[in-house]
Amino acid sequence: MNHWNALSDRYDRVKDRSISDLFMMPERAHQFAAQAGDMYFDFSKTNIDTDTLDALIALARDRNVEGRRDAMFAGARINETEDRAVLHTALRNIDGAPVMLDGKDVMEEVQSSLKSMRSFADDVRSAGYTDVVNIGIGGSDLGPAMAVAALAPYHDGPRCHFVSNVDGADIADKLRGLDAKTTLVIVASKTFTTIETMTNARTARAWMQDHGGDPKRQFAALSTSADKTAAFGIDPAYVFGFEDWVGGRYSVWGPIGLSLMIAIGPKAFDAFLRGGQAMDTHFRVAKLEENLPVLLALVGIWHNQICDYATRAVLPYDERLNLLPNYLQQLEMESNGKGVMRDGEDSPRNTGPVVWGAAGTNGQHAFYQLIHQGTRVIPCEFLLAAQGHESELAHHHQLLVANCLAQSKALMQGRSLEQARVIAASHGFKDAELERQARHRVFPGNRPSTTLLYPQLDPFTLGQIIALYEHRVFVEGVILDILSFDQWGVELGKELATSLQPVVDGEKDPSTEDPSTAALIEFIHRHRD
């Protein structure tokens, strides 16, 4: 049976149906929701009904989601183009149950690394450091930067700053006002060759030397290249490595998360790991019909591959999750932004969606206009805590909750032309002008959304959220039959940048490049001081 065709036929039959009408079935709100611990996922405000969900589950089984999941946790080399296992879940295996790779338990190494991180973090937190500057890019930046911002209420260590862009403005702005004598710099690069990171690292080292700091004592590295970190002048005791079975965008759970551990302390970091571990356990044992990562992925497959909605908006109603959409952009678009399937053949369908978004309520005054009344349907994913951290400002959180729930309701219900006419009439409009004004006030509605609820954004919950989305991306990749754990798409631009550097520096004739690139470089040369 061709499950893709069956789902497409299903969509043709229901695409004009009202989502609101589905709630004539009283139990829908509970039937199209699932829970993992205290985390509640509602997907009832979509056009997925029982038959559609059954068809999506059948697709997941046909694509062997359960078998591929078990293979990942068992240490199989599912990153096939690089011949690597995918075991970032071992980093958050806080209870230390065996995790086998080629017949060897990797947990002794993981626990040893975690112990070293805890000791180092405790030392930094008690040594009088005021600031930590984490220098990385991609997964070495987005994960810890997002997590540190998300867990601000738990900060009781040095302030953390993140530098990623090779644009000199980034590091100049981050270092401005810091005391070089009380600042620790962490350089995060697995190979210690990433050009953006190493350029920023050398700039930070020169800044520290020029302002009375001691780079030999105040630099740490997150890298597997002991020779290169030593050549840079970093004490081997301050170097934390990680294995090739940890991909960059999945690495916040280990040494890449050192800045987070320093900010919130080892105990809170352990709670973060336990949250990820709890979601791993749920993903492994829950039936597909009740499995949050699977359901989140199937909703995504329905909207992107079947309904042909090309983008997905992630809308956390939590200011401290403002960086989550950026983080998920990399997680999903670098993982599943592929056009070739596992067997090397072109994919017959679109793969990963464009992921974007921002924190509510800010987005309501920016792009929600397009979401509500634009010509393209954009599925929305809301995230919301039942309570905030600022008890003295509880009324703020109540307003936040009301706005979040109102937006998902408005997307579903919309506003009819008849309702809009009543509103226009109440403003005194009549006849043709009333009709014109009313049409501007119509909301098409019938626009899908999901909502993820949790009690409060704490370390454990953040761990759950990140692991949930990691596994969602994995499930989507399996269903689409693509390899989610390589990222060859980033390589070509890096190679060309290296070859262009002599041309940009004026050491090589621009005419050797294509006419457009040559013209752009000539303009830059003319306007360079």
C-alpha positions in Angstrom: 0.0 0.0 0.0 1.3 3.5 -0.9 0.7 5.4 2.3 1.8 8.7 0.8 -0.9 8.4 -1.9 -3.5 7.4 0.7 -2.7 10.5 2.7 -2.8 12.7 -0.3 -6.2 11.3 -1.2 -7.3 11.9 2.4 -6.2 15.5 2.2 -8.1 16.1 -1.1 -11.3 14.9 0.7 -10.9 17.1 3.9 -8.9 20.2 2.8 -12.0 22.4 2.7 -13.4 21.1 6.0 -13.6 23.5 9.0 -11.3 22.6 11.9 -13.9 24.2 14.2 -16.5 21.7 13.0 -14.4 18.8 14.2 -15.1 19.9 17.8 -18.6 18.8 17.4 -17.1 15.6 18.6 -16.9 16.5 22.4 -13.9 14.3 23.2 -11.7 15.7 20.4 -9.7 18.0 22.6 -8.6 15.0 24.7 -8.4 12.5 21.9 -6.0 14.6 19.9 -3.6 15.3 22.7 -0.9 13.4 24.5 1.2 13.7 27.6 4.7 12.8 28.8 5.1 13.4 32.5 3.9 17.0 33.1 4.3 18.0 29.4 1.1 18.2 27.4 0.9 18.3 23.7 -2.4 19.4 22.0 -2.8 19.0 18.3 -6.6 19.1 18.2 -6.6 22.5 16.3 -5.5 20.8 13.1 -7.4 19.1 10.3 -6.2 15.7 11.4 -9.1 13.3 12.3 -9.0 9.7 13.4 -8.7 8.3 9.9 -5.9 10.7 9.1 -4.0 10.0 12.3 -4.3 6.2 11.6 -2.9 6.7 8.1 0.0 8.8 9.5 0.8 6.1 12.1 0.7 3.5 9.4 3.2 5.6 7.4 5.5 5.8 10.4 5.3 2.0 10.9 5.9 1.4 7.2 9.0 3.6 7.3 10.2 1.6 10.3 10.4 4.5 12.8 10.5 2.1 15.7 13.3 0.0 14.3 15.4 3.0 13.3 14.8 4.5 16.7 16.0 1.4 18.4 19.0 1.2 16.1 20.0 4.7 17.1 19.8 4.0 20.8 21.7 0.7 20.3 24.7 2.5 18.8 24.2 1.5 15.1 26.0 3.7 12.6 22.9 5.4 11.3 25.0 8.5 10.2 25.7 6.5 7.1 27.6 9.0 4.9 30.1 9.5 7.7 30.0 6.0 9.1 29.2 7.2 12.6 26.9 6.2 15.4 24.5 8.8 16.8 24.6 8.7 20.6 24.1 12.3 21.9 21.4 10.6 24.1 24.3 9.0 26.0 25.4 12.4 27.2 22.2 12.8 29.1 22.0 9.2 30.3 22.5 10.6 33.8 21.7 7.2 35.6 24.6 5.6 33.6 22.9 2.5 32.2 25.2 0.8 29.6 25.3 2.4 26.1 27.1 0.1 23.7 29.2 1.1 20.7 31.1 -1.6 18.9 30.9 -3.8 21.9 32.1 -1.2 24.4 30.1 0.7 27.0 30.7 4.4 26.3 29.2 5.5 29.6 32.4 5.3 31.6 33.9 8.0 29.3 30.7 10.0 29.4 30.6 10.0 33.2 34.3 10.8 33.5 33.8 13.8 31.2 30.8 15.0 33.2 32.7 14.6 36.4 35.6 16.8 35.0 33.0 19.4 33.8 31.4 19.6 37.3 34.8 20.0 39.0 35.9 22.7 36.5 32.5 24.5 36.7 32.7 24.5 40.6 36.3 25.9 40.4 35.2 28.7 38.0 32.2 29.6 40.0 34.2 29.9 43.2 37.3 31.6 41.7 36.0 35.2 41.4 35.2 35.2 37.6 32.6 37.7 36.7 32.1 36.8 33.1 32.4 33.8 30.7 32.7 34.3 26.9 31.8 31.3 24.9 33.3 31.4 21.3 31.8 29.0 18.8 29.4 28.9 15.9 26.5 26.7 14.8 25.9 23.9 17.3 28.7 25.2 19.5 26.9 28.4 20.0 23.1 28.1 19.4 22.5 25.4 21.9 24.3 26.9 25.0 23.3 30.4 24.1 19.6 29.4 23.9 19.8 27.3 27.1 21.6 30.0 29.1 18.9 32.6 28.1 16.1 30.1 28.9 17.3 29.4 32.4 18.1 32.9 33.5 16.2 32.5 36.8 18.6 29.8 37.8 21.8 31.8 37.1 24.0 32.0 40.2 27.4 31.9 38.5 29.3 34.3 36.2 27.5 36.2 33.4 27.7 34.3 30.1 28.2 35.9 26.7 28.3 34.2 23.3 30.4 35.2 20.3 29.7 33.4 17.0 29.8 35.7 14.0 33.2 36.4 12.4 32.0 40.0 11.9 34.3 41.9 14.2 31.3 43.8 15.6 30.1 40.6 17.4 33.3 40.1 19.5 33.9 43.8 19.9 30.5 44.4 21.3 30.7 41.4 23.6 34.1 42.2 25.1 33.4 45.9 25.5 33.0 46.6 29.2 34.4 43.3 30.4 37.3 43.0 32.8 40.0 40.9 31.1 41.3 39.9 34.6 38.0 38.3 35.7 36.8 36.8 32.3 37.1 33.2 31.3 37.1 32.5 27.5 35.8 29.1 26.3 36.7 28.2 22.7 34.3 25.6 21.3 35.4 23.9 18.1 35.6 20.1 17.8 38.5 20.3 15.3 39.9 23.6 16.5 40.1 24.7 12.9 36.7 26.4 12.3 37.7 29.6 10.7 35.1 31.9 12.3 35.7 30.5 15.8 39.5 30.5 15.6 39.6 34.1 14.2 37.5 35.2 17.2 39.6 33.1 19.6 42.8 34.8 18.5 41.1 38.2 18.8 40.0 37.4 22.4 43.5 36.2 23.3 45.0 39.4 22.1 42.4 41.4 24.0 43.1 39.5 27.2 46.9 40.0 26.8 46.5 43.7 26.1 44.2 44.2 29.1 46.1 42.4 31.9 44.6 39.0 31.7 46.3 35.6 31.5 45.3 33.5 28.5 47.2 30.5 29.8 45.0 30.5 32.9 41.8 32.0 31.5 41.2 30.0 28.4 39.4 26.7 28.1 38.7 24.6 25.0 35.9 22.3 24.0 37.7 20.2 21.3 39.0 16.8 20.4 42.2 18.2 19.0 44.7 18.1 21.9 47.7 19.1 19.7 46.0 22.2 18.3 44.7 23.4 21.7 48.2 22.9 23.1 49.6 24.9 20.2 47.1 27.7 21.0 48.4 27.8 24.5 45.5 26.2 26.4 46.3 24.1 29.5 45.5 20.4 28.8 43.6 20.4 32.1 41.2 23.0 30.6 40.4 21.0 27.5 37.2 19.0 27.3 36.7 16.6 24.3 33.8 14.8 22.9 33.4 11.9 20.4 32.4 11.9 16.8 29.1 10.3 17.6 28.0 13.6 19.0 26.9 16.0 16.2 27.3 19.7 16.8 23.6 20.6 16.8 23.0 17.8 19.3 25.9 18.6 21.6 24.6 21.0 24.3 24.3 18.0 26.7 28.0 17.5 27.0 31.1 19.7 27.1 29.5 22.2 24.6 27.1 22.9 27.5 30.0 23.9 29.9 29.0 27.6 29.8 25.4 26.6 30.9 26.8 24.5 33.7 28.9 27.4 34.9 25.9 29.7 34.8 23.4 27.5 36.6 25.7 25.1 38.5 26.3 21.3 38.2 23.1 20.4 40.2 20.8 22.3 37.9 22.7 21.1 34.9 22.0 17.5 36.1 18.3 18.4 36.2 18.6 19.6 32.6 20.1 16.2 31.6 17.4 14.3 33.5 14.8 16.2 31.5 16.4 15.1 28.3 16.7 11.5 29.6 13.0 11.5 30.6 12.0 12.4 27.1 14.4 9.7 25.7 12.6 7.1 27.9 9.2 8.3 26.7 10.3 8.2 23.1 11.6 4.7 23.5 8.6 3.1 25.3 5.5 5.1 24.5 3.2 3.7 21.8 3.3 5.7 18.6 -0.2 6.9 19.1 0.8 8.4 22.5 4.4 9.3 21.7 5.0 13.1 21.8 8.0 13.2 19.4 6.2 10.9 16.9 3.0 12.9 17.1 4.8 16.2 16.7 6.6 14.8 13.7 3.5 13.3 12.1 1.7 16.7 12.4 4.7 18.2 10.7 4.6 15.6 7.9 0.9 16.2 7.4 1.3 19.9 7.1 4.5 20.1 5.1 4.5 17.0 2.8 0.8 16.4 2.4 -0.8 19.9 2.8 2.2 21.6 1.1 2.5 24.2 3.8 6.2 25.2 3.2 7.0 27.0 6.5 6.4 26.4 10.2 6.3 29.1 12.8 7.6 28.3 16.3 6.0 30.7 18.8 7.2 30.3 22.4 5.1 32.5 24.7 8.1 32.7 27.0 10.5 35.6 26.6 13.4 33.4 27.8 12.8 31.0 24.9 13.3 33.9 22.4 16.3 32.0 20.9 14.4 28.7 20.6 13.2 29.4 17.0 16.8 30.1 16.0 18.0 27.0 17.7 15.3 24.9 16.0 16.1 26.4 12.6 19.5 24.8 12.7 18.3 21.6 14.3 15.7 21.0 11.7 16.9 22.7 8.6 20.5 21.5 8.9 19.3 18.0 9.7 16.5 17.5 7.2 17.3 20.2 4.6 18.3 17.5 2.1 17.2 16.6 -1.4 18.7 13.1 -1.6 17.5 10.0 0.2 19.5 7.3 1.9 20.0 5.4 -1.3 21.4 8.4 -3.1 18.3 9.0 -5.2 16.5 12.3 -5.4 13.6 12.7 -3.0 10.3 12.5 -4.8 8.8 15.1 -2.4 9.7 18.2 -0.5 11.7 17.5 2.6 12.3 19.9 5.6 10.2 23.0 6.0 11.4 26.5 6.6 11.4 27.0 10.4 11.1 30.5 11.8 9.4 32.4 14.6 9.8 34.6 17.7 8.6 35.0 21.2 5.0 36.0 21.9 3.6 38.6 22.4 6.2 40.5 20.3 5.4 38.5 17.2 1.8 39.6 17.5 2.9 43.1 16.6 5.1 42.0 13.8 4.3 39.0 11.6 1.0 37.6 13.0 -0.8 39.8 10.4 0.6 37.5 7.7 -0.3 34.4 9.7 -3.9 35.5 10.2 -4.8 37.2 6.9 -2.0 36.3 4.4 -2.6 34.1 1.4 -0.4 31.3 2.6 -1.2 29.0 5.4 1.5 28.8 8.1 1.1 26.1 10.7 2.0 27.5 14.2 3.5 25.7 17.2 2.8 27.5 20.4 4.8 26.8 23.6 3.5 28.0 27.0 4.2 27.5 30.7 1.4 27.3 33.2 3.2 29.8 35.4 6.1 32.1 35.2 9.0 32.8 37.6 8.1 36.3 38.6 5.4 35.7 41.3 5.2 39.4 42.0 4.3 39.9 38.4 1.7 37.1 38.1 -0.7 39.4 36.3 1.8 39.7 33.4 1.8 35.9 33.0 -2.0 35.8 33.1 -2.0 38.3 30.2 0.6 36.2 28.4 -1.5 33.0 28.7 -4.6 34.8 27.5 -2.8 36.1 24.4 -1.3 32.7 23.5 -4.6 30.8 23.8 -6.4 33.6 22.0 -4.1 33.4 19.1 -4.5 29.7 18.5 -8.3 30.1 18.9 -8.3 33.0 16.4 -6.3 31.0 13.9 -8.8 28.2 14.0 -12.1 30.2 14.2 -11.3 33.2 12.1 -14.0 35.9 11.6 -16.7 35.6 8.9 -17.8 38.3 6.5 -21.1 38.5 8.3 -19.4 39.1 11.6 -17.1 41.7 10.0 -20.2 43.5 8.6 -21.6 43.9 12.1 -18.3 45.3 13.3 -18.1 47.7 10.4 -21.6 48.9 10.9 -20.9 49.6 14.6 -18.3 52.1 13.3 -20.9 53.9 11.3 -20.0 52.6 7.8 -22.9 52.1 5.4 -23.7 50.6 2.0 -20.6 50.0 -0.3 -18.2 51.4 2.2 -19.5 49.1 4.8 -18.9 46.1 2.5 -15.4 47.3 1.7 -14.5 47.9 5.3 -16.0 44.6 6.4 -13.8 42.7 3.9 -10.7 44.1 5.5 -11.8 42.7 8.8 -12.4 39.1 7.7 -10.1 36.4 9.1 -10.2 33.3 7.0 -9.5 31.1 10.0 -9.2 27.3 9.6 -5.4 27.7 10.1 -3.8 24.9 12.1 -1.8 25.1 15.3 -0.4 23.0 18.0 0.2 23.9 21.7 2.9 22.5 24.0 2.2 23.2 27.7 4.4 22.6 30.7 4.2 23.7 34.3 7.2 26.1 34.4 10.4 26.6 32.4 13.0 25.0 34.7 16.1 23.0 33.8 14.2 19.7 33.7 11.5 21.1 31.4 14.1 22.7 29.1 15.8 19.3 28.8 12.5 17.7 27.9 11.7 20.4 25.2 15.1 20.1 23.5 15.0 16.3 23.4 11.4 16.4 22.2 12.4 18.4 19.2 15.6 16.4 18.5 13.5 13.2 18.3 10.8 14.9 16.3 13.5 15.8 13.7 14.8 12.2 13.7 11.3 10.8 13.1 10.6 13.1 10.2 14.0 12.2 8.7 13.2 8.5 8.9 9.7 9.0 7.4 11.3 11.0 4.5 14.1 8.4 4.1 16.8 11.0 4.4 19.9 11.1 6.6 19.4 13.7 9.4 22.9 13.6 11.0 25.3 14.9 8.3 25.4 18.4 6.9 27.3 18.4 3.6 25.3 21.5 2.6 27.5 23.7 4.7 30.8 22.6 3.1 30.8 24.2 -0.4 30.4 27.7 0.9 33.3 27.2 3.4 35.5 25.8 0.7 34.8 28.7 -1.7 35.3 31.3 1.1 38.8 29.9 1.7 39.6 30.1 -2.0 38.2 33.7 -2.2 40.2 35.0 0.7 43.3 35.9 -1.4 41.1 37.7 -3.9 39.3 39.7 -1.1 42.7 40.5 0.5 43.9 42.0 -2.8 46.5 39.3 -3.3 44.9 37.8 -6.4 43.2 39.3 -9.5 39.4 39.4 -9.1 39.1 38.7 -12.9 39.7 35.0 -12.1 36.3 34.8 -10.6 32.9 34.8 -12.2 31.8 38.2 -13.5 29.3 38.9 -10.7 31.7 38.0 -7.9 34.5 39.9 -9.6 32.3 43.1 -9.8 31.3 42.8 -6.2 34.9 42.4 -5.1 36.0 45.4 -7.2 33.3 47.5 -5.5 34.5 46.5 -2.1 38.1 47.2 -3.0 37.2 50.7 -4.2 35.4 51.6 -1.0 37.9 50.0 1.4 39.9 52.3 3.5 
